[in-house]
Amino acid sequence: MTANPNAPYTRGKHVAYRTSARVTLHCLSGCVVGELAGLIIGVSCGFSAIVTVTLAVVLAYLCGFGLALWSLASSSGLNVIGAFRVIWLGEVISIGVMEITMNTVDWYVGGVNVGSVFDSMFWLGLAIAIPAGYFSAWPVNHFLLKSQLKRCH
């Protein structure tokens, strides 16, 4: 029998909420880096709100997956392809929920529709969207961990 890679964090189907909170914070880290980069590029270049949000989502996925792959590969000794096979489903779902929430909030606050990153509405949108993304993805990550569809990394 192989050791459960989540053993320090889970006991069978029991997953502590603090574990899922930590995993969600890790996921948020990668998403926010990509999201912020996409929003800054899109707003600064004068892209439409749709193009800006699309760029932000693509970069959030790239950064989120990159961070998860690097973390799992370095801690488990898996190569990138092996790590990708382990994390892809959980990351797609987790990042998807986070991105839908963050971009919806930012859209309605008006942060993606400003003319400059120096507009306070840009930062207000992010300040509201980031915690909203975290709190929407936390229960999803808890479920994914409990169902063993996502691994701690």
C-alpha positions as a printed NumPy array, in Angstrom:
array([[  0.   ,   0.   ,   0.   ],
       [  1.377,   3.409,  -0.93 ],
       [  1.388,   6.316,   1.449],
       [ -1.345,   8.911,   1.047],
       [  0.356,  12.135,  -0.119],
       [ -2.262,  14.062,   1.865],
       [ -1.623,  12.084,   5.06 ],
       [ -0.394,  15.012,   7.16 ],
       [ -3.53 ,  16.952,   6.233],
       [ -6.312,  14.391,   5.919],
       [ -7.473,  11.281,   7.642],
       [ -9.367,   9.154,   5.125],
       [-12.336,  11.232,   4.   ],
       [-11.899,  13.729,   6.865],
       [-10.402,  17.012,   5.713],
       [ -9.839,  19.818,   8.175],
       [-11.27 ,  23.176,   7.156],
       [ -7.917,  24.779,   7.926],
       [ -6.307,  22.428,   5.408],
       [ -8.753,  23.42 ,   2.706],
       [ -8.267,  27.06 ,   3.723],
       [ -4.504,  26.692,   3.248],
       [ -4.926,  24.946,  -0.102],
       [ -7.313,  27.69 ,  -1.232],
       [ -4.826,  30.371,  -0.192],
       [ -2.136,  28.587,  -2.225],
       [ -4.481,  28.494,  -5.231],
       [ -5.373,  32.155,  -4.738],
       [ -1.69 ,  33.11 ,  -4.782],
       [ -1.179,  31.843,  -8.31 ],
       [ -4.514,  33.161,  -9.53 ],
       [ -3.965,  36.661,  -8.193],
       [ -0.52 ,  36.953,  -9.811],
       [ -1.967,  36.058, -13.224],
       [ -5.18 ,  37.979, -12.689],
       [ -3.367,  41.149, -11.666],
       [ -0.915,  40.887, -14.568],
       [ -3.772,  40.415, -17.046],
       [ -5.785,  43.297, -15.646],
       [ -2.801,  45.65 , -15.577],
       [ -1.843,  44.751, -19.153],
       [ -5.423,  44.981, -20.428],
       [ -6.267,  48.272, -18.732],
       [ -2.91 ,  49.848, -19.528],
       [ -3.143,  48.889, -23.214],
       [ -6.743,  50.095, -23.462],
       [ -8.166,  46.679, -24.305],
       [-11.914,  46.2  , -24.047],
       [-13.249,  44.796, -20.782],
       [-13.933,  41.413, -22.43 ],
       [-10.376,  41.145, -23.795],
       [ -8.95 ,  42.296, -20.449],
       [-10.938,  39.698, -18.503],
       [-10.005,  36.973, -20.994],
       [ -6.32 ,  37.853, -20.676],
       [ -6.619,  37.898, -16.881],
       [ -8.249,  34.448, -16.837],
       [ -5.662,  32.921, -19.178],
       [ -2.786,  34.324, -17.119],
       [ -4.466,  33.259, -13.858],
       [ -4.715,  29.684, -15.138],
       [ -1.098,  29.725, -16.328],
       [  0.213,  31.114, -13.037],
       [ -2.083,  28.923, -10.916],
       [ -1.066,  25.761, -12.743],
       [  2.573,  26.819, -12.776],
       [  2.642,  27.322,  -9.023],
       [  0.821,  24.04 ,  -8.374],
       [  3.08 ,  22.095, -10.744],
       [  6.246,  23.59 ,  -9.298],
       [  5.092,  22.968,  -5.742],
       [  4.039,  19.353,  -6.316],
       [  6.99 ,  18.446,  -8.533],
       [  9.509,  19.862,  -6.081],
       [  7.912,  18.274,  -3.012],
       [  7.103,  14.845,  -4.454],
       [  9.864,  14.205,  -6.96 ],
       [  7.358,  13.866,  -9.807],
       [  8.259,  15.274, -13.201],
       [  6.048,  18.02 , -14.663],
       [  3.883,  15.602, -16.656],
       [  3.384,  13.353, -13.637],
       [  2.509,  16.342, -11.462],
       [  0.095,  17.629, -14.116],
       [ -1.727,  14.283, -14.166],
       [ -2.183,  14.53 , -10.417],
       [ -3.431,  18.115, -10.199],
       [ -5.182,  19.024, -13.438],
       [ -8.814,  18.299, -12.528],
       [ -8.733,  19.886,  -9.079],
       [ -6.922,  22.967, -10.397],
       [ -9.286,  23.428, -13.347],
       [-12.304,  23.379, -11.039],
       [-10.764,  25.437,  -8.232],
       [ -9.276,  28.116, -10.477],
       [-12.473,  28.191, -12.548],
       [-14.665,  28.934,  -9.531],
       [-12.198,  31.519,  -8.277],
       [-11.91 ,  33.238, -11.669],
       [-15.647,  33.326, -12.335],
       [-16.238,  34.936,  -8.958],
       [-13.322,  37.367,  -9.085],
       [-14.049,  38.585, -12.594],
       [-17.792,  38.876, -12.003],
       [-17.185,  40.967,  -8.888],
       [-14.527,  43.074, -10.588],
       [-16.801,  43.585, -13.608],
       [-19.719,  44.816, -11.488],
       [-17.552,  46.992,  -9.258],
       [-16.105,  48.546, -12.401],
       [-12.434,  47.714, -11.991],
       [-12.034,  46.301, -15.516],
       [-13.764,  49.269, -17.146],
       [-11.433,  52.012, -15.956],
       [ -9.024,  53.927, -18.174],
       [ -5.968,  53.559, -15.97 ],
       [ -4.515,  51.389, -13.231],
       [ -4.126,  54.641, -11.292],
       [ -7.912,  54.918, -11.007],
       [ -8.974,  53.978,  -7.479],
       [-11.863,  51.914,  -8.906],
       [ -9.306,  49.504, -10.415],
       [ -7.864,  48.758,  -6.977],
       [-11.256,  48.761,  -5.263],
       [-12.44 ,  46.123,  -7.719],
       [ -9.43 ,  43.952,  -6.89 ],
       [ -9.768,  44.562,  -3.163],
       [-13.313,  43.202,  -3.259],
       [-12.759,  40.505,  -5.901],
       [ -9.812,  38.781,  -4.226],
       [-11.564,  37.877,  -0.943],
       [-14.732,  37.009,  -2.895],
       [-12.703,  34.588,  -5.027],
       [-11.143,  33.044,  -1.931],
       [-14.437,  32.53 ,  -0.104],
       [-16.148,  31.081,  -3.179],
       [-13.346,  28.569,  -3.822],
       [-12.791,  27.501,  -0.214],
       [-15.85 ,  25.196,   0.062],
       [-15.125,  23.871,  -3.432],
       [-11.551,  22.997,  -2.443],
       [-12.802,  21.437,   0.781],
       [-15.138,  19.21 ,  -1.234],
       [-12.413,  18.387,  -3.78 ],
       [ -9.969,  17.399,  -1.03 ],
       [-12.587,  15.399,   0.838],
       [-13.554,  13.597,  -2.372],
       [ -9.847,  13.078,  -3.147],
       [-10.228,  14.946,  -6.453],
       [ -7.587,  17.435,  -5.386],
       [ -4.291,  16.908,  -3.578],
       [ -2.443,  19.074,  -1.138],
       [  0.72 ,  20.432,  -2.658]])
